[in-house]
Amino acid sequence: MLFFDPVYFMIIGPFLLLSIWASFRVKSAFNKWSQYANSQRLTGAQVARMLLDREGLHNVKVERVAGSLSDHYDPTNRTLRLSDDVYSSTSIAAAGV
């Protein structure tokens, strides 16, 4: 028989709700600003490359990765991976990521 401690849920519950709320807010903001193009018409990949080059990080690669909001940096391969929604989009949201 499984036993669930109600105190566990009282402690974890608020953090779980906070996590769900934060995820919703990030997705909502990204969707809102994905509808507006940035003034330079640069893709997310171009913005990332420009910022990396400006800081002298020429050895960091920028690659596309599947998924939505799955952007991340891989320090073992020195690779910045941008999701499909960011890599080729010229939106304000893509430039911000």
C-alpha positions, -999 to +999 in steps of 0.1 A: +000+000+000+013+034-009+015+061+018+015+098+010+025+122+037+002+153+036+030+175+050+050+166+019+023+180-004+019+211+018+056+218+014+060+208-023+025+221-034+033+259-034+066+253-053+049+232-079+022+259-084+049+286-086+067+265-112+036+261-133+027+298-130+063+308-141+062+285-170+029+299-182+042+335-179+073+327-199+054+310-227+028+338-227+054+365-230+073+346-257+041+341-277+031+377-274+065+391-285+069+365-312+043+384-332+065+415-336+096+417-358+128+433-344+137+466-361+169+451-377+152+420-391+179+398-376+172+362-368+178+348-333+208+330-347+223+362-362+217+381-329+234+353-309+264+352-333+267+390-332+267+390-294+292+361-291+315+377-316+313+411-299+325+394-267+353+376-285+337+342-282+344+332-318+349+295-309+313+291-296+290+274-323+254+283-327+231+254-337+194+247-342+177+222-318+143+207-320+116+218-296+101+250-283+119+271-257+145+243-254+174+268-259+206+260-239+244+263-238+265+231-238+298+240-222+314+206-231+310+213-268+310+251-266+277+252-284+247+275-281+216+256-292+186+276-302+151+261-306+134+263-340+112+291-327+142+312-320+169+302-345+152+314-377+127+339-363+131+377-367+108+384-337+116+405-307+112+373-286+138+355-306+163+383-303+157+384-266+164+347-260 
